Structure formats: C-alpha cells, structure tokens
Amino acid sequence: MIKNLKYILTLSFLVSLFSFNANAQIKKGDLVDGISAVVGNEIILESDILEQQNYAAQQGAAKTDKCEFMDGILGNKLLIYKAKKDTLIQDRTSAIKEGALDKYNQIVSQFPSERAMLDAYKFRTSYEMKNAIEKMDIDGYYYQQKYGLITEKVGITPNEVTDFYNAYKFQLPQVKDEVVLSKIAMYPKLTEAHKDELINKLKKIKQDILAGESFENKARIYSEDPGSAANGGLYTNINRGKMVKIFEATALNLQEGEISDPIESEFGFHIIQLVKKSGKLYDARHILLKAEPNAEEIAAAKAEMEKIKEDIKSGKMTFKEAAYKYSDDKNTKFNAGIIAAQDGSDRLEKIGLNANIAYQLAGLNKGDLSDVFVDDDASKRKMVTLMKVNDIIPQHALDLATDFERIKGFALEKKKGEALEKWVKENLPDTFISINNRYKDCHFNTDWNKAAIIK
C-alpha cells in the first residue's frame, strides 16, 4: 500500500536540509550524488529516505526498512509527476507560493530572530526554507488532486464491507475505551473595572512611546502575545484577511508609523502600529494584554454555569438547548455540544483525553453531568466548562453490529489503495524512472526495479 504523502512531506520539511535547486532540470539517465531516484523530473534524495527511517525508529516502529520507505516515496512522486501534467488539475502554484510565504512568516514569528528559526530547522538561508515549504505544499496539492481523480469513483457496498470484515476481522485494530461527550463552555466576562485597568495601562504605554520610547522595547516588556513579543511585537507580510477583523481594520486605517488607541479583540486588548503597507501585504507591530479573568470573574462564571446545570437537571432545558444558548465554543454549540473526534465521529478515545477532562469524568456513568470546572481552550484562554457523558463504549474488537461505519472506512481505504496500485502499475511503462544501484536488491510491492534504470 502506498504511504501517506502528508506524513512523508511533513517529515521531510521538519528535518531536511534543502541542498539542491528543486527546479533544476534533470536530464534523462543522470544521477547526481545524493539523489537516490528520479521519477519523471521529480527527485528523491537519500536524505529523504534516511529521515523517514530515523523518524519511524524514534516513534517505536518495529520495522524500519529503507526499501519500504523508498517504495512509498516512489509511488508518491509518480502521482505528483503525472498530476503536474494533467490538464484536469488546476495550476495553483502561484497561490500556493503566496500561502507558503505566509507560513514562513508565521514560523518566524515564533522565534526571537529569523536566524534562530533557520538554525532550529537546520536551514542555511531563508531562501532554502521558503523553497522547502513551497515544494511541500505544491507536492501535497498535486498529490491530493491526482489521488482524488484516481479514487473518485471508488465506492463500496454493504456486502463488500461484510466480505472485508470476514476476511480481515482478526487483523483489524481493537477499539479502545471510548466516550461520547457534550460540553458547554463559557469565557468568564471581565468586569468594566478590569477592562478599564487594561485599557489605561495600554494608554500609558502609548504615551511613553509617543514621548520617545521604543514601541519594539515596550512590546518585548509588556506584550503577552507569544508569537510576536520577542520580535518587538512585529508581524511582517501579513496577508489581508489573515488577522481577526478588528485588528486588521484598525491596522489598515492607520497611517504608516501611526499608533492606534486601545482596541478589544477575542484575544484581549491591543495597541497597534502600522509599519508599512504594500499591495495586499502589510507589516504591523502590536502590544497585547490578554483578557485573563481574575478569581472573582471566574467565580461569577462558575455560578452562572451552576445555574445552567440545575436548569438542565430539573428539565427546564435540554443540554442541547443550553449549549446553543450559552456556549462560547463555536465548534460544538451548533451540534448539541457534542465534541467531534479527529475522524469526524463522535467517539473519543479515553486515553486521548487531556488530564483535566479525564479527571472530571472519572466515576461518571452514561447520562451524568460533570462538575463545573475551569479548563483552557486551544489558545490557553480560561473557560468555565460543563460536560455530559452521552455514552461509554468499552474496549472491544470491531464488530459489524456496532462499528459498521468504522469498518466501512477501513474497507473503502483498502479498495482505494488497490485502485491506486493498479493506476501506478499502468503508468510505469511510459514514465522515466531511475533508481540508484544501492536499492537494486529491494523487494518492492511495486516492481520499480523492472521498470526503472538502475545505476
């Protein structure tokens, strides 16, 4: 089965050193030192293979055969090469490159300096890293588009799901202990006095800057934005539409060098300085004071949630109604408060729950409500939370009666994989493939050696 491209490309980006020009023209039959294979004009470096092998070993994989990794990457590169020649696939290279630059700037903002970031990711220059991000995103786009075209008509019937289950049921993974959970989560509201305190602090900082102090130094001292404080509050090459609306509207209404009055966003309170504006891009500095609730404000939110809990228990409203009316969690409030798993289902593995939630659910049964508790959202903002246990599913072997959709997913992926392998074999004869002699003894799932030039 061909490996997952996202895994391969993400790994390559995180740990590889871009030591060649990805756009260089490789002549038919050429092998350059360090290149392990060429598929069409797509290059596979020896470092790509080694990095995947090392990463798999670090993750505890029982088998880390270089041939297996080469097999997967060859398949991925074949799809990418063919996708770039497919007229049915839109060329989005320019837009992807623009997005890659945005990603690069986001990563830079997490480090004290650009040089510190390049050293951390083992790139020599910003050009190399930008090139690597672009290549990763372009390859990912073309792979997914071609994969979609190859597998778009692959479907599966209930009988095929049953046949798959009967053939592979002893090889399918066990389902670990799972729960189905709903939640209501609210951000504690800051008192007007607390808001005024933050606003007045920012006003004083602005006065100091206007009196001659450095915005950059003030940001390093006072800003609570982990993404920009160490960089003097600076974000560069911001694409319009990237920042929250109030931030962007304020920044773009300033003259270059001008500093805004304090504004409030979902992250807290800011003052913003427009550094420069050019076309669709702009640079801006800001100082953020987070809207962190104090003990009094958290206590008030907990009291409000306790009242909601009592209304649910007494039947005055359902959990679904309360979630829609009161929850600040946009991911769940319109879905009866139900928390979705990564695979889109409503079943969450107990072992994957964060420690705070696992503690709050300990000892609860199906239908129970948790205590009201304080938790953090994805951006570490405090939320007062109430949860309901909708179902508890003990560890078990996959069964058609209870896990049909999950088994269907496995069966469909297998069928898509077979379609992909068939497509690869059909496209080998008319594709130039050159593999370094060090891989001549590999026993690949696809017979690459038969189709390739071995040097």
C-alpha positions in Angstrom: 0.0 0.0 0.0 1.4 3.4 -1.0 2.4 5.5 2.0 0.6 8.6 3.1 2.1 11.7 1.4 1.3 14.1 4.2 3.4 12.0 6.6 6.3 11.9 4.2 6.3 15.6 3.2 5.7 16.9 6.7 8.6 14.8 8.0 10.8 16.0 5.2 10.0 19.6 5.9 10.7 19.4 9.6 14.1 17.8 9.4 15.5 18.0 5.9 18.2 20.4 4.6 17.4 21.7 1.2 20.7 21.3 -0.5 19.7 21.5 -4.2 17.6 23.6 -6.5 14.3 21.9 -6.7 13.6 23.5 -10.1 16.9 22.2 -11.7 16.4 20.2 -14.9 17.5 16.6 -14.6 18.5 15.0 -17.9 17.3 11.5 -18.7 19.7 9.0 -17.2 21.5 11.4 -15.0 22.1 10.6 -11.3 23.6 13.3 -9.1 25.5 12.5 -5.9 22.9 12.4 -3.1 20.0 11.6 -5.4 18.5 8.2 -4.8 15.9 8.2 -7.5 14.3 10.3 -10.2 10.6 9.8 -11.3 10.0 11.8 -14.5 11.6 15.0 -13.3 10.8 14.5 -9.6 13.8 14.0 -7.4 14.2 11.7 -4.3 17.1 12.5 -2.1 18.9 9.8 0.0 18.3 12.1 3.0 14.5 11.8 2.4 14.8 8.1 2.9 17.1 8.3 5.9 15.0 10.9 7.6 11.8 8.8 7.4 13.7 5.7 8.5 15.1 7.6 11.6 11.7 9.2 12.4 9.9 5.8 12.3 12.6 4.3 14.6 12.1 7.2 17.0 8.3 6.6 17.0 8.9 2.9 18.0 8.2 1.3 14.6 9.1 -2.4 14.7 10.2 -2.3 11.0 12.3 0.5 9.5 13.5 -1.0 6.2 14.8 1.6 3.8 13.3 -0.2 0.9 9.8 0.1 2.3 10.2 3.9 2.6 11.7 4.2 -0.9 8.7 2.1 -2.2 6.2 4.6 -0.7 8.1 7.7 -1.9 8.4 6.4 -5.4 4.6 6.0 -5.6 4.0 9.5 -4.3 6.5 11.0 -6.7 4.8 9.2 -9.6 1.4 10.7 -8.7 3.0 14.2 -8.3 4.8 14.0 -11.7 1.6 12.8 -13.5 -0.6 15.4 -11.7 1.6 18.3 -12.9 1.0 17.1 -16.5 -2.8 16.5 -16.0 -4.8 19.3 -17.7 -7.8 18.4 -15.5 -5.9 19.7 -12.5 -5.8 23.5 -12.0 -2.4 25.0 -11.7 -2.5 26.8 -8.3 1.3 27.2 -8.0 1.2 31.0 -7.6 -1.5 30.9 -4.9 0.3 28.1 -3.0 3.6 30.0 -3.1 1.9 33.0 -1.6 0.5 30.9 1.1 3.9 29.3 1.7 5.4 32.7 2.3 2.6 33.3 4.9 3.5 30.1 6.6 7.2 31.1 6.7 6.3 34.4 8.3 4.2 32.6 10.9 7.0 30.3 11.8 9.5 33.2 12.0 7.2 35.0 14.5 7.6 32.1 17.0 11.4 32.8 17.3 13.5 35.6 18.6 15.0 36.1 15.2 15.0 34.7 11.7 18.5 33.2 12.2 17.3 31.4 15.3 14.5 29.8 13.4 16.7 28.7 10.5 19.2 27.2 12.9 16.4 25.3 14.7 15.1 23.8 11.4 18.6 23.3 10.0 18.3 25.5 7.0 21.2 27.7 5.9 19.2 30.5 4.3 15.7 31.8 4.3 15.6 31.0 0.5 16.2 27.3 1.2 13.4 27.2 3.9 10.9 29.1 1.8 11.7 26.8 -1.1 11.2 23.8 1.1 7.8 25.0 2.3 6.7 25.8 -1.3 7.7 22.4 -2.5 6.0 20.6 0.3 2.7 22.5 -0.3 2.9 22.2 -4.1 3.6 18.5 -3.9 0.8 18.0 -1.4 -1.7 19.8 -3.5 -0.9 17.9 -6.7 -0.8 14.5 -4.9 -4.2 15.1 -3.3 -5.7 16.3 -6.6 -4.4 13.3 -8.5 -5.4 10.9 -5.8 -8.9 12.3 -5.8 -9.2 11.8 -9.6 -7.9 8.2 -9.4 -10.2 7.2 -6.5 -13.3 9.5 -7.0 -15.4 6.7 -8.5 -14.4 4.1 -5.9 -17.4 3.1 -3.8 -18.2 0.2 -1.6 -21.4 -1.8 -1.0 -22.6 -3.2 2.3 -21.8 -6.7 1.0 -18.3 -5.7 0.3 -17.9 -4.3 3.8 -19.2 -7.6 5.2 -16.8 -9.5 3.0 -13.9 -7.3 4.0 -14.8 -7.8 7.7 -15.0 -11.5 7.4 -11.6 -11.6 5.6 -9.7 -9.2 7.9 -11.5 -9.1 11.2 -8.6 -10.7 13.1 -6.2 -8.1 11.7 -8.4 -5.1 12.4 -7.3 -3.0 15.4 -9.1 -3.2 18.8 -11.3 -0.3 19.7 -10.0 1.2 22.9 -12.3 2.5 25.7 -14.3 5.4 24.2 -16.8 8.1 25.3 -19.2 10.3 23.6 -19.2 13.8 25.3 -21.0 17.1 25.0 -19.9 20.3 26.6 -20.9 23.8 27.3 -18.0 26.2 27.7 -18.1 29.9 28.5 -15.4 32.6 28.8 -15.6 34.4 32.1 -16.7 38.0 31.5 -14.3 40.8 32.6 -15.7 43.5 34.8 -15.8 47.0 33.5 -13.2 48.0 36.1 -10.9 45.2 34.9 -11.3 46.3 31.3 -10.5 49.9 32.2 -7.4 48.8 34.1 -6.0 47.1 30.9 -7.1 50.0 28.6 -5.4 52.5 30.9 -2.2 50.5 31.0 -2.1 50.5 27.2 -2.8 54.2 27.1 0.1 54.8 29.4 2.4 52.6 27.2 1.2 54.5 24.1 2.0 57.9 25.8 5.5 56.6 26.7 6.1 55.6 23.0 4.9 59.0 21.7 7.2 60.6 24.2 10.2 58.9 22.6 10.4 55.4 23.9 10.7 52.4 21.5 7.5 50.5 20.6 9.7 47.5 20.0 11.2 47.6 23.5 7.7 48.2 25.1 6.4 45.2 23.2 9.2 43.0 24.5 8.5 44.1 28.1 4.7 44.2 28.1 3.1 42.2 25.2 1.6 38.9 26.1 1.5 37.6 22.5 3.9 34.7 22.4 4.0 34.9 18.6 5.4 38.4 18.4 6.6 39.7 21.8 10.2 38.5 21.4 10.3 40.1 18.0 9.2 43.5 19.3 5.5 42.9 18.5 6.2 42.7 14.8 4.3 40.7 12.2 5.6 41.0 8.6 4.0 40.4 5.2 0.5 39.9 6.7 -2.0 38.9 4.0 -5.3 40.7 4.2 -7.9 38.5 5.8 -5.3 36.7 8.0 -5.8 38.6 11.2 -9.1 38.9 13.2 -11.3 41.6 11.7 -10.9 44.3 14.4 -7.1 44.0 14.3 -6.9 44.3 10.5 -9.5 47.0 10.2 -7.7 49.1 12.8 -4.2 48.5 11.3 -5.2 49.3 7.8 -7.0 52.6 8.8 -3.7 53.9 10.3 -1.0 55.9 8.5 2.4 54.3 8.4 4.1 54.9 11.8 0.7 55.8 13.5 -0.3 54.0 16.7 -4.0 53.1 17.4 -5.9 53.7 20.6 -6.5 50.5 22.6 -8.9 48.1 20.9 -10.5 44.9 22.1 -10.4 41.6 20.2 -11.2 38.0 21.2 -7.6 37.7 22.4 -7.6 40.7 24.7 -6.7 44.4 24.3 -4.2 45.8 21.9 -2.5 48.9 20.6 -1.3 48.6 17.0 1.3 50.4 14.9 1.2 50.2 11.1 4.8 49.8 10.0 4.2 49.7 6.2 1.6 48.7 3.6 2.2 47.4 0.2 -0.5 46.0 -2.1 -2.2 43.1 -0.3 0.5 42.8 2.3 1.3 44.9 5.4 3.6 44.9 8.4 2.3 45.8 11.9 3.5 45.8 15.5 1.2 45.4 18.4 1.2 45.1 22.1 -1.3 42.6 23.6 -2.6 42.5 27.1 -4.6 39.3 27.4 -8.1 39.4 28.9 -7.2 37.0 31.7 -10.1 36.7 34.1 -9.4 37.1 37.8 -10.6 34.9 40.6 -13.8 37.0 41.1 -14.7 36.8 37.4 -14.1 33.1 37.2 -16.3 32.6 40.3 -19.1 34.6 38.7 -18.9 32.4 35.5 -18.9 29.2 37.6 -22.0 30.4 39.4 -23.8 31.1 36.1 -22.8 27.6 34.8 -24.1 26.0 38.1 -27.5 27.7 37.4 -27.4 26.3 33.9 -26.6 22.8 35.2 -29.5 23.0 37.6 -31.9 24.0 34.8 -30.7 21.0 32.8 -31.1 18.6 35.7 -34.6 19.9 36.5 -35.8 19.6 32.9 -36.2 23.4 32.3 -34.0 23.0 29.2 -32.1 20.2 27.5 -28.3 20.1 27.3 -28.6 20.8 23.5 -30.7 23.9 24.1 -28.3 25.1 26.8 -25.3 24.6 24.5 -26.9 26.6 21.7 -27.9 29.4 24.1 -24.9 29.8 26.3 -21.8 28.1 25.0 -18.9 30.2 23.6 -17.4 27.1 21.9 -18.1 27.6 18.2 -17.0 24.1 17.4 -19.8 22.4 19.5 -22.6 24.9 20.3 -24.4 24.3 17.0 -24.0 20.5 17.3 -25.8 19.9 20.7 -22.5 20.5 22.4 -21.1 17.2 21.0 -17.3 17.0 20.8 -16.1 15.6 17.4 -13.2 13.2 17.1 -10.5 13.7 14.6 -12.1 11.2 12.2 -15.3 13.1 12.3 -17.2 10.7 14.5 -18.5 11.5 18.0 -16.4 8.8 19.7 -13.4 9.9 21.7 -10.7 7.6 23.0 -10.5 7.9 26.8 -6.7 7.6 26.6 -6.5 10.6 24.4 -8.5 13.0 26.7 -6.5 15.7 28.4 -5.7 15.1 32.0 -8.1 17.7 33.4 -11.1 16.4 31.5 -10.2 12.8 32.3 -10.1 13.7 36.0 -13.5 15.5 35.8 -15.1 12.4 34.1 -13.7 9.8 36.5 -16.5 7.8 38.0 -19.3 9.2 35.8 -21.8 7.0 34.1 -23.8 7.3 30.9 -26.1 10.4 31.1 -24.2 12.0 34.0 -23.2 15.7 34.1 -19.7 16.6 35.3 -19.0 19.2 38.0 -18.5 22.7 36.7 -14.8 23.2 36.2 -12.2 25.5 34.6 -10.4 24.4 31.5 -8.2 26.0 28.8 -9.2 26.4 25.1 -6.7 25.8 22.3 -5.2 29.2 22.7 -4.9 28.8 26.5 -7.8 31.1 27.4 -9.7 30.1 30.5 -13.2 28.6 30.0 -15.7 27.5 32.6 -17.0 24.1 31.4 -19.8 21.6 32.0 -19.8 18.2 30.3 -22.3 15.5 29.8 -21.4 11.8 29.2 -23.7 10.7 26.4 -22.3 7.2 26.0 -19.5 4.9 27.2 -18.1 2.3 24.8 -15.8 -0.3 26.5 -12.7 -1.7 24.7 -13.8 -4.3 22.1 -13.0 -5.9 18.8 -14.6 -4.2 15.8 -18.0 -5.7 15.2 -20.3 -5.1 12.2 -23.3 -4.6 14.5 -21.8 -1.7 16.4 -18.9 -0.4 14.3 -20.2 -0.7 10.7 -19.1 2.9 9.7 -15.6 2.4 11.0 -15.2 -0.9 9.3 -16.6 0.6 6.1 -13.9 3.3 6.3 -11.2 0.6 6.5 -12.7 -1.3 3.6 -13.0 1.7 1.5 -9.4 2.8 2.1 -8.3 -0.7 1.1 -10.3 -0.5 -2.1 -8.9 2.9 -2.9 -5.4 1.6 -2.2 -6.0 -1.2 -4.7 -7.2 1.3 -7.3 -4.1 3.4 -6.7 -1.7 0.5 -7.0 -3.5 -0.5 -10.3 -3.0 3.0 -11.6 0.7 3.0 -10.6 1.3 -0.2 -12.5 -0.5 1.1 -15.6 1.6 4.3 -15.6 5.0 2.7 -15.1 5.8 1.8 -18.7 5.6 5.4 -20.0 7.4 7.1 -17.1 11.2 7.6 -16.9 12.4 6.1 -13.5 16.0 5.9 -12.4 17.0 4.3 -9.1 20.4 4.3 -7.5 22.1 0.9 -7.6 22.1 0.7 -3.8 18.4 -0.2 -4.0 18.7 -2.9 -6.7 18.2 -5.7 -4.2 15.0 -4.2 -2.7 11.8 -6.3 -2.9 9.3 -3.5 -3.6 5.5 -4.1 -3.5 5.5 -2.3 -6.9 8.1 -3.7 -9.3 10.0 -0.4 -9.7 13.3 -2.2 -10.5 11.8 -3.8 -13.5 10.5 -0.5 -14.8 13.5 1.6 -13.8 17.0 2.3 -15.0 19.3 1.0 -12.2 22.6 3.0 -11.8 
